[in-house]
Amino acid sequence: MILSVIKMHGLAGKRREILQTIKELVSRATQEKGCMATAYYEVIDNKDIHYILENWKTEEDLERYKRSKAYKVLLGLEALLAGPLEIQHTIQCESEVKL
């Protein structure tokens, strides 16, 4: 399983537009093949910082999504942000990790 963590720091006064876009993105992502779950979060003491978490079944599913129109909308959000999107993709480790 792949976990995609997307962090964005919105410009002051742009929260409404960002939230509308995030709602649409989350809705679209959940309809994509291989998307197992999505969630949206805001930082408690700074409502301008947002996170989207997505669980993808395979790397191929995530890569297909990254070529979709919905993902391009995500990239277009940068005009409403104080800095670049921070995107990390992590893979689930086996339960017994050998050190």
QUIHU-V135182 format. One record per helix or strand. SS is the DSSP state (helix for helix, strand for strand). FROM is the first residue (numbers start at 1). TO is the last residue. If there is no record, write none. Layout:
SS | FROM | TO
SS | FROM | TO
This chain:
strand | 2 | 10
helix | 15 | 31
strand | 35 | 43
strand | 46 | 56
helix | 59 | 66
helix | 69 | 80
strand | 81 | 81
strand | 86 | 91
